[in-house]
Amino acid sequence: SAVPKPNHIIDINNMNDKIKKEELESSLEALFSQFGHVVDIVALKAVNMRGQDFVIFKELASPTNAFRQLQGFPFYGKRMKIQILLQYLKSVALLLKKYKGKKKAKTVELSATTSHKKPDQETPNAANTQGN
């Protein structure tokens, strides 16, 4: 099957909505971090968004690799349906801001390649990701 155009964000559907948000986010981070630095994970618990989660990667190649490897992957008894968002839509940015309001907004710059930024341009969270 054709792999979509790369983007930093993947949208995961068909998730088990009975799993607690904190557990789901940490499990997703553990699973997806093997494909690159995970900037953020958003597990939505709003009724109309249940079972839909977003994983935001720093590097552009990471979502494509995750898409290839984890499409249909059994996760808490359900098979993940993964989509790579075609562009970073303003609505997604607002959605992430709304649901992550409890956390301080992250300002990690997403890179178009795996390592064109100097360490002093990155946030402390991203600085330790060189050499993955």
GUZANU-357913 format. One record per atom (N, C-alpha, C, O, CB): residue number from 1; y, z, x. Coordinates in steps of 0.2 Angstrom, whole numbers. Glycine has a CB too. Example, Ala and Ser with C-alpha at 12.3 -4.5 7.8 and 13.67 -1.06 7.14 Angstrom:
<recs>
{1; {-28; 39; 66}},
{1; {-22; 39; 62}},
{1; {-16; 39; 66}},
{1; {-17; 42; 71}},
{1; {-22; 45; 57}},
{2; {-11; 35; 64}},
{2; {-5; 36; 68}},
{2; {0; 39; 64}},
{2; {6; 40; 67}},
{2; {-3; 29; 70}},
</recs>
This chain:
<recs>
{1; {-6; 0; 4}},
{1; {0; 0; 0}},
{1; {6; 0; 4}},
{1; {6; 2; 10}},
{1; {0; 6; -5}},
{2; {12; -3; 2}},
{2; {18; -3; 5}},
{2; {21; 4; 6}},
{2; {21; 8; 2}},
{2; {23; -8; 2}},
{3; {24; 5; 12}},
{3; {27; 11; 13}},
{3; {34; 10; 12}},
{3; {37; 5; 15}},
{3; {26; 14; 21}},
{4; {37; 14; 8}},
{4; {45; 14; 7}},
{4; {49; 14; 13}},
{4; {47; 17; 18}},
{4; {47; 19; 2}},
{5; {55; 12; 12}},
{5; {60; 12; 17}},
{5; {61; 19; 19}},
{5; {61; 24; 15}},
{5; {67; 9; 15}},
{6; {62; 21; 25}},
{6; {63; 28; 28}},
{6; {69; 31; 25}},
{6; {74; 28; 24}},
{6; {63; 28; 35}},
{7; {68; 38; 24}},
{7; {74; 42; 22}},
{7; {72; 49; 24}},
{7; {66; 50; 26}},
{7; {76; 42; 14}},
{8; {77; 54; 24}},
{8; {75; 60; 27}},
{8; {72; 65; 21}},
{8; {69; 70; 23}},
{8; {82; 64; 29}},
{9; {72; 63; 15}},
{9; {70; 67; 10}},
{9; {64; 64; 6}},
{9; {64; 58; 5}},
{9; {75; 68; 5}},
{10; {59; 69; 5}},
{10; {53; 67; 1}},
{10; {53; 71; -5}},
{10; {55; 77; -5}},
{10; {46; 67; 5}},
{11; {51; 68; -11}},
{11; {51; 71; -17}},
{11; {43; 72; -19}},
{11; {40; 67; -19}},
{11; {55; 67; -23}},
{12; {41; 78; -20}},
{12; {34; 79; -21}},
{12; {33; 81; -29}},
{12; {37; 86; -31}},
{12; {31; 84; -17}},
{13; {29; 77; -32}},
{13; {28; 79; -39}},
{13; {20; 81; -40}},
{13; {16; 81; -35}},
{13; {29; 73; -44}},
{14; {19; 83; -46}},
{14; {12; 86; -48}},
{14; {10; 92; -44}},
{14; {4; 93; -42}},
{14; {7; 80; -46}},
{15; {15; 96; -43}},
{15; {14; 103; -40}},
{15; {11; 108; -45}},
{15; {13; 108; -51}},
{15; {20; 105; -36}},
{16; {8; 113; -42}},
{16; {5; 118; -46}},
{16; {11; 123; -47}},
{16; {13; 127; -43}},
{16; {-1; 122; -43}},
{17; {13; 123; -54}},
{17; {19; 127; -55}},
{17; {18; 135; -57}},
{17; {22; 138; -58}},
{17; {23; 124; -61}},
{18; {11; 137; -56}},
{18; {10; 144; -56}},
{18; {10; 148; -50}},
{18; {10; 154; -50}},
{18; {3; 144; -59}},
{19; {11; 144; -44}},
{19; {12; 147; -38}},
{19; {19; 150; -37}},
{19; {24; 146; -39}},
{19; {11; 142; -32}},
{20; {20; 156; -34}},
{20; {27; 159; -34}},
{20; {31; 154; -29}},
{20; {28; 152; -24}},
{20; {26; 166; -31}},
{21; {37; 154; -30}},
{21; {42; 150; -27}},
{21; {42; 151; -19}},
{21; {41; 146; -15}},
{21; {49; 151; -29}},
{22; {42; 157; -17}},
{22; {42; 159; -10}},
{22; {36; 157; -6}},
{22; {36; 154; -1}},
{22; {43; 167; -9}},
{23; {30; 158; -10}},
{23; {24; 156; -7}},
{23; {23; 148; -6}},
{23; {21; 146; -1}},
{23; {18; 159; -11}},
{24; {26; 145; -12}},
{24; {25; 138; -12}},
{24; {30; 135; -6}},
{24; {28; 130; -2}},
{24; {28; 135; -18}},
{25; {36; 137; -5}},
{25; {40; 135; 0}},
{25; {37; 136; 7}},
{25; {38; 132; 11}},
{25; {47; 138; -1}},
{26; {34; 142; 8}},
{26; {32; 143; 15}},
{26; {25; 139; 16}},
{26; {24; 137; 22}},
{26; {30; 151; 16}},
{27; {21; 138; 11}},
{27; {15; 134; 12}},
{27; {17; 126; 13}},
{27; {14; 123; 17}},
{27; {11; 134; 5}},
{28; {23; 124; 9}},
{28; {25; 117; 10}},
{28; {28; 116; 17}},
{28; {27; 111; 21}},
{28; {30; 115; 5}},
{29; {31; 121; 20}},
{29; {34; 121; 27}},
{29; {29; 121; 32}},
{29; {29; 117; 36}},
{29; {39; 127; 28}},
{30; {24; 125; 31}},
{30; {18; 125; 36}},
{30; {14; 118; 36}},
{30; {13; 115; 41}},
{30; {13; 130; 34}},
{31; {14; 115; 30}},
{31; {10; 109; 29}},
{31; {14; 103; 32}},
{31; {12; 99; 36}},
{31; {9; 107; 22}},
{32; {21; 103; 30}},
{32; {25; 97; 32}},
{32; {28; 97; 39}},
{32; {30; 92; 42}},
{32; {30; 96; 27}},
{33; {28; 103; 42}},
{33; {31; 104; 49}},
{33; {27; 100; 54}},
{33; {29; 99; 59}},
{33; {32; 111; 50}},
{34; {21; 99; 52}},
{34; {17; 95; 57}},
{34; {19; 88; 58}},
{34; {17; 85; 63}},
{34; {9; 95; 55}},
{35; {24; 86; 54}},
{35; {26; 79; 54}},
{35; {33; 79; 57}},
{35; {36; 73; 58}},
{35; {26; 76; 47}},
{36; {36; 85; 58}},
{36; {43; 85; 61}},
{36; {47; 91; 59}},
{36; {44; 95; 55}},
{36; {47; 79; 60}},
{37; {53; 92; 61}},
{37; {57; 98; 60}},
{37; {59; 97; 52}},
{37; {62; 93; 50}},
{37; {63; 98; 64}},
{38; {57; 102; 49}},
{38; {59; 103; 42}},
{38; {66; 107; 41}},
{38; {66; 113; 43}},
{38; {53; 107; 37}},
{39; {71; 103; 39}},
{39; {77; 106; 38}},
{39; {77; 111; 32}},
{39; {80; 117; 33}},
{39; {83; 101; 37}},
{40; {75; 109; 27}},
{40; {75; 113; 21}},
{40; {69; 111; 16}},
{40; {67; 105; 16}},
{40; {82; 113; 17}},
{41; {67; 116; 12}},
{41; {62; 114; 6}},
{41; {65; 117; 0}},
{41; {68; 123; 0}},
{41; {55; 118; 8}},
{42; {65; 113; -5}},
{42; {68; 116; -12}},
{42; {62; 115; -17}},
{42; {60; 110; -19}},
{42; {74; 111; -14}},
{43; {60; 121; -19}},
{43; {55; 121; -24}},
{43; {58; 123; -31}},
{43; {61; 129; -31}},
{43; {49; 127; -23}},
{44; {58; 119; -36}},
{44; {62; 120; -42}},
{44; {58; 123; -47}},
{44; {52; 121; -48}},
{44; {65; 113; -44}},
{45; {61; 128; -50}},
{45; {57; 132; -55}},
{45; {61; 131; -62}},
{45; {58; 134; -67}},
{45; {57; 139; -54}},
{46; {66; 127; -63}},
{46; {69; 126; -69}},
{46; {64; 122; -73}},
{46; {60; 118; -71}},
{46; {76; 121; -68}},
{47; {64; 123; -80}},
{47; {59; 121; -84}},
{47; {58; 113; -84}},
{47; {53; 111; -84}},
{47; {61; 123; -92}},
{48; {64; 110; -84}},
{48; {63; 103; -84}},
{48; {62; 100; -77}},
{48; {61; 94; -77}},
{48; {70; 100; -86}},
{49; {62; 104; -72}},
{49; {60; 101; -65}},
{49; {54; 104; -62}},
{49; {52; 103; -56}},
{49; {66; 103; -61}},
{50; {50; 108; -66}},
{50; {44; 111; -64}},
{50; {39; 107; -61}},
{50; {38; 101; -63}},
{50; {41; 115; -69}},
{51; {36; 109; -55}},
{51; {31; 105; -52}},
{51; {34; 99; -48}},
{51; {31; 95; -45}},
{51; {27; 102; -57}},
{52; {41; 99; -47}},
{52; {44; 95; -42}},
{52; {48; 98; -37}},
{52; {51; 103; -38}},
{52; {50; 90; -46}},
{53; {47; 96; -31}},
{53; {49; 99; -25}},
{53; {52; 94; -20}},
{53; {50; 88; -20}},
{53; {44; 104; -21}},
{54; {57; 96; -16}},
{54; {59; 92; -11}},
{54; {58; 95; -4}},
{54; {59; 101; -3}},
{54; {67; 90; -12}},
{55; {57; 90; 1}},
{55; {56; 92; 8}},
{55; {61; 88; 12}},
{55; {61; 82; 11}},
{55; {49; 92; 11}},
{56; {66; 91; 16}},
{56; {71; 87; 19}},
{56; {69; 88; 27}},
{56; {69; 94; 30}},
{56; {78; 90; 18}},
{57; {68; 82; 30}},
{57; {67; 82; 37}},
{57; {73; 81; 41}},
{57; {77; 77; 39}},
{57; {61; 77; 39}},
{58; {73; 83; 48}},
{58; {78; 81; 52}},
{58; {77; 74; 55}},
{58; {82; 70; 54}},
{58; {78; 86; 58}},
{59; {71; 72; 57}},
{59; {70; 65; 59}},
{59; {68; 60; 54}},
{59; {65; 62; 49}},
{59; {65; 65; 65}},
{60; {71; 54; 55}},
{60; {69; 49; 50}},
{60; {62; 47; 49}},
{60; {60; 45; 44}},
{60; {74; 43; 52}},
{61; {58; 47; 55}},
{61; {51; 45; 55}},
{61; {47; 50; 51}},
{61; {41; 48; 49}},
{61; {49; 44; 62}},
{62; {49; 56; 51}},
{62; {45; 61; 48}},
{62; {42; 60; 41}},
{62; {36; 61; 39}},
{62; {48; 68; 48}},
{63; {47; 58; 36}},
{63; {45; 57; 29}},
{63; {40; 52; 28}},
{63; {35; 52; 24}},
{63; {51; 56; 25}},
{64; {40; 46; 32}},
{64; {36; 41; 32}},
{64; {29; 43; 34}},
{64; {24; 41; 31}},
{64; {38; 35; 36}},
{65; {28; 47; 40}},
{65; {22; 49; 42}},
{65; {19; 54; 37}},
{65; {13; 54; 36}},
{65; {23; 53; 49}},
{66; {23; 59; 34}},
{66; {20; 63; 29}},
{66; {18; 59; 23}},
{66; {13; 61; 20}},
{66; {26; 68; 27}},
{67; {21; 54; 21}},
{67; {20; 50; 15}},
{67; {13; 47; 16}},
{67; {8; 47; 12}},
{67; {25; 45; 14}},
{68; {12; 44; 22}},
{68; {5; 41; 24}},
{68; {0; 46; 24}},
{68; {-6; 44; 22}},
{68; {6; 37; 31}},
{69; {1; 52; 27}},
{69; {-5; 56; 28}},
{69; {-6; 61; 22}},
{69; {-12; 63; 21}},
{69; {-3; 61; 34}},
{70; {-1; 62; 18}},
{70; {-2; 67; 13}},
{70; {-2; 65; 6}},
{70; {-3; 69; 1}},
{70; {3; 73; 14}},
{71; {-1; 58; 5}},
{71; {-1; 56; -2}},
{71; {-8; 58; -5}},
{71; {-13; 56; -3}},
{71; {0; 48; -2}},
{72; {-8; 61; -11}},
{72; {-14; 63; -14}},
{72; {-18; 69; -11}},
{72; {-23; 71; -13}},
{72; {-19; 57; -14}},
{73; {-15; 72; -7}},
{73; {-17; 78; -3}},
{73; {-18; 84; -8}},
{73; {-14; 85; -12}},
{73; {-13; 80; 3}},
{74; {-24; 87; -9}},
{74; {-25; 92; -13}},
{74; {-22; 99; -11}},
{74; {-23; 101; -5}},
{74; {-33; 94; -14}},
{75; {-17; 101; -15}},
{75; {-13; 107; -13}},
{75; {-13; 112; -19}},
{75; {-10; 110; -24}},
{75; {-6; 104; -11}},
{76; {-16; 118; -18}},
{76; {-16; 122; -24}},
{76; {-20; 119; -30}},
{76; {-18; 120; -35}},
{76; {-9; 125; -26}},
{77; {-25; 115; -29}},
{77; {-29; 113; -34}},
{77; {-26; 107; -37}},
{77; {-29; 104; -42}},
{77; {-30; 118; -39}},
{78; {-21; 104; -35}},
{78; {-18; 98; -38}},
{78; {-16; 93; -32}},
{78; {-15; 95; -27}},
{78; {-11; 99; -42}},
{79; {-17; 86; -34}},
{79; {-16; 81; -29}},
{79; {-8; 79; -29}},
{79; {-5; 78; -34}},
{79; {-20; 75; -30}},
{80; {-5; 80; -23}},
{80; {2; 79; -22}},
{80; {4; 71; -23}},
{80; {0; 67; -21}},
{80; {4; 81; -15}},
{81; {9; 70; -27}},
{81; {12; 63; -28}},
{81; {18; 63; -24}},
{81; {23; 67; -26}},
{81; {13; 61; -35}},
{82; {19; 60; -18}},
{82; {24; 60; -14}},
{82; {28; 53; -14}},
{82; {25; 48; -14}},
{82; {22; 61; -7}},
{83; {35; 54; -15}},
{83; {39; 48; -15}},
{83; {45; 49; -9}},
{83; {47; 55; -8}},
{83; {43; 47; -22}},
{84; {46; 44; -6}},
{84; {52; 45; -1}},
{84; {58; 42; -5}},
{84; {58; 37; -8}},
{84; {51; 40; 5}},
{85; {63; 47; -5}},
{85; {69; 45; -9}},
{85; {73; 39; -5}},
{85; {73; 39; 1}},
{85; {74; 51; -10}},
{86; {75; 34; -9}},
{86; {77; 28; -6}},
{86; {84; 29; -3}},
{86; {86; 26; 2}},
{86; {78; 23; -11}},
{87; {88; 34; -5}},
{87; {94; 36; -2}},
{87; {96; 43; -4}},
{87; {93; 46; -9}},
{87; {100; 31; -5}},
{88; {100; 46; 0}},
{88; {102; 53; -1}},
{88; {107; 53; -7}},
{88; {113; 52; -6}},
{88; {105; 56; 5}},
{89; {105; 53; -13}},
{89; {109; 53; -19}},
{89; {113; 59; -20}},
{89; {111; 64; -18}},
{89; {105; 52; -25}},
{90; {119; 57; -22}},
{90; {124; 63; -23}},
{90; {121; 68; -28}},
{90; {122; 74; -27}},
{90; {131; 60; -26}},
{91; {117; 66; -33}},
{91; {114; 70; -38}},
{91; {109; 75; -35}},
{91; {109; 80; -36}},
{91; {111; 66; -43}},
{92; {106; 72; -30}},
{92; {101; 76; -26}},
{92; {105; 82; -22}},
{92; {103; 87; -22}},
{92; {97; 72; -21}},
{93; {110; 80; -19}},
{93; {114; 84; -15}},
{93; {117; 90; -19}},
{93; {116; 96; -18}},
{93; {120; 81; -12}},
{94; {119; 88; -25}},
{94; {121; 93; -30}},
{94; {115; 98; -32}},
{94; {116; 104; -33}},
{94; {125; 90; -36}},
{95; {110; 95; -34}},
{95; {104; 98; -36}},
{95; {102; 103; -31}},
{95; {100; 109; -32}},
{95; {98; 93; -37}},
{96; {102; 101; -24}},
{96; {100; 106; -19}},
{96; {104; 111; -18}},
{96; {102; 117; -18}},
{96; {99; 102; -12}},
{97; {111; 110; -19}},
{97; {116; 115; -19}},
{97; {115; 120; -24}},
{97; {116; 126; -23}},
{97; {123; 112; -19}},
{98; {114; 118; -30}},
{98; {113; 122; -36}},
{98; {107; 127; -35}},
{98; {108; 133; -37}},
{98; {112; 118; -42}},
{99; {102; 124; -33}},
{99; {96; 128; -33}},
{99; {95; 132; -26}},
{99; {91; 137; -26}},
{99; {90; 124; -34}},
{100; {99; 130; -21}},
{100; {99; 134; -15}},
{100; {105; 139; -15}},
{100; {107; 141; -9}},
{100; {98; 130; -9}},
{101; {109; 140; -20}},
{101; {115; 144; -20}},
{101; {114; 150; -17}},
{101; {119; 153; -14}},
{101; {117; 144; -27}},
{102; {108; 153; -17}},
{102; {107; 160; -15}},
{102; {107; 160; -7}},
{102; {108; 165; -4}},
{102; {101; 163; -17}},
{103; {106; 154; -4}},
{103; {106; 153; 3}},
{103; {112; 150; 6}},
{103; {115; 146; 2}},
{103; {100; 149; 6}},
{104; {114; 152; 12}},
{104; {120; 149; 14}},
{104; {119; 141; 15}},
{104; {113; 140; 18}},
{104; {122; 152; 21}},
{105; {123; 137; 14}},
{105; {122; 130; 14}},
{105; {121; 128; 22}},
{105; {124; 130; 26}},
{105; {128; 126; 12}},
{106; {116; 124; 22}},
{106; {114; 122; 29}},
{106; {118; 116; 31}},
{106; {119; 111; 27}},
{106; {106; 120; 30}},
{107; {120; 115; 37}},
{107; {124; 110; 39}},
{107; {121; 106; 45}},
{107; {124; 103; 49}},
{107; {131; 112; 41}},
{108; {114; 106; 45}},
{108; {111; 102; 50}},
{108; {112; 95; 49}},
{108; {111; 92; 44}},
{108; {103; 104; 50}},
{109; {114; 91; 54}},
{109; {115; 84; 54}},
{109; {109; 81; 54}},
{109; {105; 82; 59}},
{109; {120; 81; 59}},
{110; {107; 76; 50}},
{110; {101; 72; 50}},
{110; {102; 67; 55}},
{110; {107; 63; 55}},
{110; {99; 70; 43}},
{111; {97; 65; 59}},
{111; {97; 60; 64}},
{111; {94; 54; 62}},
{111; {89; 54; 58}},
{111; {95; 63; 71}},
{112; {97; 48; 64}},
{112; {94; 42; 63}},
{112; {88; 40; 67}},
{112; {84; 36; 66}},
{112; {99; 36; 63}},
{113; {88; 44; 73}},
{113; {82; 43; 78}},
{113; {80; 50; 79}},
{113; {83; 55; 77}},
{113; {84; 39; 84}},
{114; {75; 50; 83}},
{114; {72; 57; 84}},
{114; {76; 61; 89}},
{114; {75; 68; 88}},
{114; {65; 56; 87}},
{115; {79; 59; 94}},
{115; {83; 63; 98}},
{115; {89; 60; 101}},
{115; {89; 59; 107}},
{115; {78; 65; 104}},
{116; {94; 58; 97}},
{116; {100; 56; 100}},
{116; {106; 61; 100}},
{116; {112; 59; 102}},
{116; {103; 50; 96}},
{117; {105; 67; 98}},
{117; {110; 72; 98}},
{117; {109; 77; 104}},
{117; {104; 78; 106}},
{117; {110; 76; 91}},
{118; {115; 79; 106}},
{118; {115; 84; 111}},
{118; {114; 91; 108}},
{118; {116; 92; 103}},
{118; {122; 84; 115}},
{119; {110; 95; 112}},
{119; {109; 102; 109}},
{119; {115; 106; 106}},
{119; {115; 109; 102}},
{119; {105; 106; 114}},
{120; {121; 105; 110}},
{120; {127; 108; 108}},
{120; {130; 106; 101}},
{120; {134; 109; 98}},
{120; {132; 108; 113}},
{121; {127; 100; 99}},
{121; {130; 98; 92}},
{121; {125; 100; 86}},
{121; {127; 99; 81}},
{121; {130; 90; 92}},
{122; {120; 104; 88}},
{122; {115; 106; 83}},
{122; {116; 113; 81}},
{122; {119; 117; 85}},
{122; {108; 104; 85}},
{123; {114; 115; 75}},
{123; {114; 122; 73}},
{123; {109; 126; 77}},
{123; {104; 123; 80}},
{123; {113; 122; 65}},
{124; {109; 132; 77}},
{124; {104; 136; 81}},
{124; {97; 135; 78}},
{124; {92; 135; 82}},
{124; {106; 144; 80}},
{125; {96; 134; 72}},
{125; {90; 133; 69}},
{125; {87; 126; 71}},
{125; {81; 126; 72}},
{125; {90; 132; 61}},
{126; {91; 121; 73}},
{126; {88; 115; 75}},
{126; {88; 114; 82}},
{126; {84; 110; 85}},
{126; {93; 109; 72}},
{127; {91; 119; 86}},
{127; {91; 118; 93}},
{127; {84; 119; 96}},
{127; {83; 116; 102}},
{127; {96; 123; 96}},
{128; {80; 122; 93}},
{128; {73; 124; 96}},
{128; {68; 118; 94}},
{128; {62; 120; 95}},
{128; {71; 130; 95}},
{129; {70; 113; 92}},
{129; {66; 108; 90}},
{129; {65; 102; 95}},
{129; {61; 97; 93}},
{129; {68; 105; 83}},
{130; {68; 102; 100}},
{130; {67; 97; 105}},
{130; {60; 97; 108}},
{130; {57; 103; 109}},
{130; {72; 98; 111}},
{131; {57; 92; 109}},
{131; {50; 91; 112}},
{131; {45; 92; 107}},
{131; {39; 93; 109}},
{131; {50; 96; 117}},
{132; {46; 91; 101}},
{132; {40; 92; 96}},
{132; {36; 86; 96}},
{132; {31; 85; 92}},
{132; {43; 93; 89}},
</recs>
